[in-house]
Structures are given as C-alpha cells and as structure tokens.
C-alpha cells in the first residue's frame, strides 16, 4: 500500500444508505459484524470510508475509524482511544459523533482525549471543542497518580464514568498501580452512573481478573456537575475468559434512593413506589435512603438485582417536572424487562464487557437481555483493532448470545493487528 493511499469506497454498499451516511435499524437473526446492521434488515455494514488502515509518516499502520458508523456516538471515540492506547497504535477518527444532535467533541469527550493523551504521554491533533476529526498517537502508559476535571474545559456536568471507561484498559495493563481523581458529572443522563460502575461493572470485571475500585466522594448531578470520584487500578498480567450463559436464581434486590439538597420525602416516594411495583410480581427489595453530598440539587433511584454472584443494575434520574413515581416506574420497567428475558447480562453491562472479552485469554460467551445498536457498533470498532471475530446471535432489540475468542493480551506483547 503506498504511503498516501486514497480511501476507496467499500465493495459492499448498503441499499439503505444515503450519501454515504449510515442509518441503523434491525439486523438479521445472525448478525454479520463485518457489515454492521442496516436499517431495512439487510444486515451488516462497512464504513462509507472503507479503508481500515493507512500508512503513517513513519511507515507504521494507522487505524482509521469513521465515527458516523452505526449509532454514531461517543462510544466509537472512547473504544478507539482505549484500544489505541493499549496497543500503541496511532488512530485517526473522522466524523466524530456525527450521529448526535450536536456532533464533534464536547467537554467530556475532550477531557477523555486529553486524559488518555497525558496518561500515555502521547500526542493529539484536532483535540478542541466541536472537532469532528482527531488523530491520536499514543506513547507509553506507566500508571501513577492523575487528576482530570471536565469543568476545566467548560463548566458542565460531563460524565466522569465515560472518562474512566476510556483510560481503564491501558491502566489495567500498566507496569504500576494508578490512582485517579476525576471531577465532573457522576450521575447524569446518557451515561453510566458511577454507582453502577462501582456496583455492577467492576464486580463483573473482577470475574475476569481485573482489579480496580471506584468511590464517589461527592455526587455531581446534571446540570451542575461538581462531583468527585477516586479510583484505584492495580496492574494485571492477563484477563481470563468469562462464561455468562446460565442465569442463577434471583437472590435479592437492593435499592438506593438518593437525594442531594432536596427533601428526603422524594427518596421516600421513590422507595414506596418501587416496592409497590415489585409486590405485584411477588418480589421484595431492601431500599436504602441516602442524602448524598453534592454541590447542586439532584435525585435518583438505583436498583441492583443479584442473580447468584452476577449483578444487574437499573437506574433513573429525577428532573424538574418529573414525578418521583415516574422515576420509580422507569427503574421497575427496566428491571422487569431484564428479569423476564431469562438472560444473564443486562444490556448496558454487555456493552461494557465486550472490549475485555476480546482482550481475555480464551473464549468468552454471554447471554444478553437485549442486543442494542450501541453494542453492535462497539463490536465493529473492536474488530478494527484486534484480530477477533465476535459472534452476535440474535436481532437488534431482542435477547441474544455474544461470544468471542479473545487474543490473550499481555503487557509488552507485540501489538495485534485487526484481521
């Protein structure tokens, strides 16, 4: 391939695409992740810019990612940055967040970019607000002590969980422990609450050998932000494959009804309504009421369902004009959808485990309560970096089975290239 090869259009063109922009819809029963799902059931896609690699100036291969593929959101950016840092691969990301109402890098995305740059002592081009093009050339990741604040870029409640999600893979395989202090939004819309990360995601990662802990010191609600999270990450030599295909009996349901700088009666209404809803299905829960320290006002309800030692998490946040009972109904509805599916892993956890399954040694399999477009898009991104092939058995919007033979990544190993 010549050094300045132009990007050719893919051989396969989705009949549902328009002007090279993908619109995502339901996929066939057996999803072909070489061609992520198209919006009329044709199944599968390739990015409008078909070439996955180009040669960098040094001759090294650069991974090129089209951020408009699939659901076209920030997860494409985060997964790309995480794997580029871990594998020491330069990445060029175009059309960043093209599928969102306000495209390009926003404060939380830009903070994640600069965090992974600093942690790896790397270099970036295009790291500015609103940018839809980013080039990231990582250096080496040694671990240590780091602090990142979303509000330094612009006052906002940008999610610290998504920053943590970006830097965690590289830090897990760093040569020494890491202590992180993250400031910003801890419980905000469209991102995993730090409570979820602490009580659902990290326990699942520990099953695979990952060693990390996280604590919410001060809650940061939308739109004020101002939250503080501290995390500790211990180095690992490798991750083990995981088999999550047989769901055990429901052992217990725990709830957390939280308010900050608001009447505790709101949390009590969360609790009362959730217990009433669960009682209709002859289920019970233990719900803790919490007045959480925060710089602003906020409220939320969180539920954790324990199926043996596997935890499923569900949450909803309060907002002005939204009844407390509506918040509880949202949590109950999400829980019941997962519970009735009979599957082991709920939709959000499934998406977050994909990258670690691909890195693990051996074959990982999980049954999921819902295959989402977010999940299938994330599969596509991972396959651009690693020589893995996910098997996604099921339709978007329905339960399914995800499996992959991991690469058995180890620190210092030769960087695997995508197949």
Secondary structure, DSSP 8 states (H G I E B T S, - for coil): --TT------S---TT-BTTB-------SEE-TTS---TTS------SS---EEE-TTS-EEEEEETTSTT-SHHHHHHHHHHHHHHT--EEEESTTTTSSS-S--HHHHHHHHHHHHHHT-EEES-STT-SEEEEE------EEEEEEGGGTSSS--BHHHHHHHHHHHHHTSSS-EEEEEEEBSB-TTS--HHHIIIIIHHHHHHTT-EEEEEEEEB-BTTTB-EEEEEEEE--S--B--EE-S---EEEEEEEEEEESS-HHHHHHHHHHHHHHHHTTT---EEEEEE--BSS-EEEEEEEEEETTEEEEEEEE--TT--HHHHHHHHHHHHHHHHHHT-SB-HHHHHHHHHHHHHSEEEEEEEES-B-HHHHHHHHHHHHHSS---EEEE-BTS-EEEEEEEE---TT-------
